[in-house]
Amino acid sequence: MLKTISLSEARDRFVDVLEQVKRDRAPLAIADNGVPTVVLMPVDHYESLLATLRDYGDYLDVLDAQQEAAEPLETVLADLGLDDVSGDRSA
């Protein structure tokens, strides 16, 4: 669970809060009127999170492109002139 502190505590203990985040290497939420509004985290965690999101977005783009490029078998067979092929060879 994400640890949360109040805005007034963060303001009163700002340097200590920064040191805690750096030391513990864990994100910390800051709440305004009891509602978490921002997260303080080490920069390398933030950069790693952004890279992961970019990679995931790239992965989804590839999946979308593959689905758009995939044609139904009937269409491929028709394009090859094989759409009227039946298994019956007696003719």
C-alpha positions, 0 to 999 in steps of 0.5 A: 500500500502506498504510504500517504502523508498530509500536505501540512506534514510534507511542508513542515518536514520537507527535507526529512520527507525527501531524505526518506524517499531517497533512503527508502526508495519507495514512493510517497503520496501527499494528500491535500484535505485527505485526498492523495494528490501527488506522489513523490518518488526517486527519479530513476523509478519515475524514468523506469515507469515511463520507459515501461509505459512506452514499451507497453504502448509500443507493444500494443501498437504492434498488436494493433498493426498485426490485427489490421494486417491480418486478413481472413483466410477467405480473402487471401484465398480469393486474392490468390484465385483459390476461392472456388476450391472445394475438396471435391476432385471428381469433376 
